[in-house]
C-alpha cells in the first residue's frame, strides 16, 4: 500500500473496534496516526502497541460533540506532522429504541455524536485540505443508513445524514480542491456498538443479527483500500456486511 505510507491520518473513536483496528492496520502500512477518543487509557495503550510494532502514532483525548476539542485535534495533527491527509470520522453510538419508548436523551446523544461529530471533524480539517488542494474524508455510516428496521428510526436518520453530508462534501470540494469523500457502511460488526442499547424489546432482535457479526478488521481493510487509491481516484461508497446478513 504505497499510497498509505507517510499519510497523516486522524481517526476518531480510535479506542476500540473499527477505529482501533484501522489505526493498527494503517500504521503497519506506514501511515502516521493521530488517535482520538474519550478514553485516554485505551488511546495510550493503542499508541504504545503501534510504536512497539515500529509504527508512528500520537493521541489526544477528544469529545467529538465539542467543536473546540475537534479543532484542537486537527491543529495538533498539523502542528506535529505539518499536514492532515485523511480524516476518518468513526466515532458513533447506536442506542436503538422504539419511538414509543421516547428515549429523548439517547436520541439527542446520537444526533450530537453521529451527525454533529462528523460535521465538526469536516469543519476542523477542511482548511488544511483546501490549502494544499488535496485530502480525504472517510465517514463511517451503516447499513442502517440505507435501510430501516424496528427501533432504528433515529439511528438510521443519523446515518442517512452522514451519507448526505459526505455526498455534499464530494460535490462541493472534489472538483476544485481534489478532496475525496468516502462513505463506509458496515453491517453487523463485533464491536461495543450494540452495548449502548437499553431498550430490551429491541436488544433481543439485534442480538440475533449480531450473532453472525464479522470482525472489525474487515472494515479496517475496506478503509485502507480507499485510502490507498491514488489521488485522482475517489472510492465514494462501500457497504460491508456479513454474507448471511439479510438487511
N, C-alpha and C positions, 0 to 999 in steps of 0.2 A: 504494500500500500504506500507507494512513493509519495502520493499527493497528501497523505496524512502527516508525514514527517514534518516536524517543526511548526505545525499549525498550533496556534494558541486557542484552546477550546474551553469555554466556560460551560459548566454543567450545573444546573440547579437540581435540587432533590438528589444530590450525589451520595447521600449517606447510606443508601440501601438499594436493593432491587435493580431496576433498569439503569438508574444513574450510576450506581456503583460498578456494575458490570461493564457499562460503556466506558467509564473512566479507565478501568483496568485494561480494557482492550485497546483503546486509543493510545494510552500511554505505552503499551507494548509495541505499538507501531510508530512510536517516535513523536507523538503529539505532546505539547506542553499543556498540562491540565490545570484549570482553575476550578476548584471544587467548592460548591456552595450548598448549604443545608442549615437546619437549625441545631442539629446535634453535633456539638464540637468534638465529643469523644469519638464518634464514628468517623468524622472527617479526618481527624488526626490519625486514626488507625488506618484509614484508606491511604492517606498521603504516605505514611511510613511503609505500607505494603508496596505501593508503586515505586517508591525510592529504593526499596530493598531489591526490586527486580530491575533496577537500572533506569527507571523512568523519572520524569520530572513533574512535580505537582506542588501547587500551593493551595491554601484553602482560606475561606473567610466565612464565618458564621453569618447567615443571611436569611431573613424572613422575606419571601417574595411579595408579601402583601404590602410591604413598605417600599415605596419607590426610592426613598433616600438610601435604604440599605442596598437595593439592587444597583443603583447608580454608583454607590461606593464600591461595590463588587467589580463593576466594569472598569472603574477608574483604577482599582488595584491591579486588575489584569493588565491594563495598558501601561501603568507605571512600572510594573515588574518586567513585562516581556516586550513592551514597545508597540504592541498591536493587539487587536482582537480579530481573529479569523472566523471563529464559529461560536455561536450560542446554541446550546441545547436546553430549551425550556422543558424540563422534565418534571419539575415539582407539581404534584397534583394530589387531590383527595377524591374518594369515591364513597361517601356515606349514603348509599342508596336508600330510598324510602318511598313508600306510597304517599301520594299527595295528601290523602285524608289524615295522615299522621301529623301533618302540619309542623314538621321539624324545621322551623324557620331559621333557627340559628345555624343548623347544618347547611341549609340552602345558601345562606349568606356567606358561610365559610367557603363553600365550593366556588361561589362567584368570585370571592376575593382571591383565592389561590389559583383556581383553574383558568379564570379569564383575566383578572387584573394582574396576576403574577406574570402571565405571558406578555401582556402589554407593557408592563414595567421593564421586563427584560429587553424587549424590542426597543423601547424608548432609550434605554441605557446604552445599548451598543450601536445604535444606528448612526450617531455622529461619527464614530470611529470608522465604521464601514463605509460611510458615504465619503469620508475624507480620502480614503485610499481607493475608492471605487471598486471595492471587492469585499465579499463577506458571505456568510451562510448562516441562516437562522433555521434551526430544526425544532419544530414544535411537536410535542407528544400529544396526540388526540386519543382516539379509542374507536373500536368498532361501534361503541355507543354513540359516536359522532356520526354514524351512518344509519343506524337502526335503533329503535326503542324497544324496551321490554318493560313489563310492570315494575315500577319502582325506580326506573332510570330517568324519569322525566327531566328533573333538574340537572342531574349529572350529564345526560345526553345534551341538554341545552348548552351547557358549558363547553362540551366537546364539539358540538356543531359550531359554536362561536369560535373555537380555536381554528377550525378549518376555514371559516370565513375570514378571520384575521390573517391567516397565513396566505390565503389566496389574494387578499387585498395587498399584502406586503409584496407579493410577487409582481402584481400588476403595476404597483407604484414604483418599485425600486429595481426590478430586474433589468428593464430595457436600458435605462440611463446609467445606473450605478453598479451594474453587474452583481447585485446582491441576490443570492439564491435563497429560495424559501422551500422548505420541505415539511410535509406532514407525515408523521409516522403514527399509524393507528393500530395499536396492539389489541388482540383478543385477550382471552384469559391467560394471564401470566402469573407464575408463582412468586408473588411479592407480598408486601404488607398491605397492599391497597385495600383489599376487602375487609381488613380488620377494623376499619372505621365504621362499618355498617352496624347500626344499633337497632334497626327495625327487624325484629325476629321473623316477621312474615315474609320479608324479602331475603333475609340471610340464608334460609334453608335452600331456596331455589338457586341462589348464587353459589352456595357450597357445591351443589350438583354440577354447575357449569365449571367450577374451578377444580373439580376432581380430575379433569382432563387437561389441566393447565400445562403450558410449556414453560421452559426456564427463561429467566431474563436475559441470558446471553444470546438467545435467539433474536431479541430486539436489538441488543448491542451490535450484533453483526449487520443488521439492516441499517442501523445508523452509520456504522463505519463504512459500509458500502456507499452510502450517499455522500459522506464526507470525502471519500477517496476519488469521486468523479472529478475530472478536470474542470477548471473554472468556467469553461464555455458550455458545460453540460449541467442542467438542472434536473434532478430527480425530485419531482414535485410531490408525489404521494405514494406511500407504501402501506398496505394492510398486511399484518402478520398475525395469524390466529392458529390455534391448534387445528390440525387436519380434521378432527372429529367434531369441532365446534360448529353448531348449526347456524348461529347468528353472530 
